[in-house]
């Protein structure tokens, strides 16, 4: 959260969200409450969860009104029980109300993802395997959701199409097959400054990748492989490439992979697209 470029992007997205909610003003608050009225509020956790997004929560109010004070009673990436006061807020009442929904939407979503990741890591119970997110994120919310994954104990896969070469089934089909893909990669690999990963769908494709991918690809993704085939693949690869498994893996079945040796990564879109928002409230106390 200290990177200047990241803050610029975050601020832009927060301001868009505030504009979506407020537009020309808060009709209810501005007609019922004095413009100089001040209030005190708490951020209250209403279910057990891992918290993520406290700094983003604070940033919403900073962009609305720099005089609003927020004192944290919790830390991002920590698990807390229902009833925990996460923060105390004080300042102009109308401006607190203007930021309430946007700030809650963000921290609730991020905490839900962080909790899902945290539970998935615990279910897997294998520190040698890194759990990765995917690009299956909410449009324009990726920076928040990927931050939540890290705060929940997972790792980020590529952020977008621009920072890693991931050759998937549609690329292979469009390029005329794995051999054609590897041949093209061989010609351009020295000019690439990013990691290269190849997806394979079965053991036959894997054998082609192993035989022709040395020095060209860094990582092989085993997509929708059965467990017995994953074990065979690990033996075939024999540590020559990093191994990632993917396809339909979620919190209900991730423990099945915990005892398989030789896997480096498990990637799961469910970490983001299937996470439930955490119940968190902003309650005025005076």
HELIX and SHEET records of a PDB file:
HELIX    1   1 UNK A    4  UNK A   22  1                                  19    
HELIX    2   2 UNK A   27  UNK A   32  1                                   6    
HELIX    3   3 UNK A   54  UNK A   64  1                                  11    
HELIX    4   4 UNK A   93  UNK A  124  1                                  32    
HELIX    5   5 UNK A  142  UNK A  151  1                                  10    
HELIX    6   6 UNK A  169  UNK A  175  1                                   7    
HELIX    7   7 UNK A  178  UNK A  188  1                                  11    
HELIX    8   8 UNK A  189  UNK A  191  5                                   3    
HELIX    9   9 UNK A  203  UNK A  212  1                                  10    
HELIX   10  10 UNK A  227  UNK A  237  1                                  11    
HELIX   11  11 UNK A  254  UNK A  257  5                                   4    
HELIX   12  12 UNK A  270  UNK A  273  1                                   4    
SHEET    1   A 4 UNK A  69  UNK A  72  0                                        
SHEET    2   A 4 UNK A  85  UNK A  92 -1                                        
SHEET    3   A 4 UNK A  38  UNK A  45 -1                                        
SHEET    4   A 4 UNK A 280  UNK A 284 -1                                        
SHEET    1   B 2 UNK A  49  UNK A  50  0                                        
SHEET    2   B 2 UNK A  79  UNK A  80 -1                                        
SHEET    1   C 6 UNK A 130  UNK A 132  0                                        
SHEET    2   C 6 UNK A 265  UNK A 267  1                                        
SHEET    3   C 6 UNK A 242  UNK A 246  1                                        
SHEET    4   C 6 UNK A 219  UNK A 223  1                                        
SHEET    5   C 6 UNK A 196  UNK A 200  1                                        
SHEET    6   C 6 UNK A 165  UNK A 167  1                                        
END                                                                             
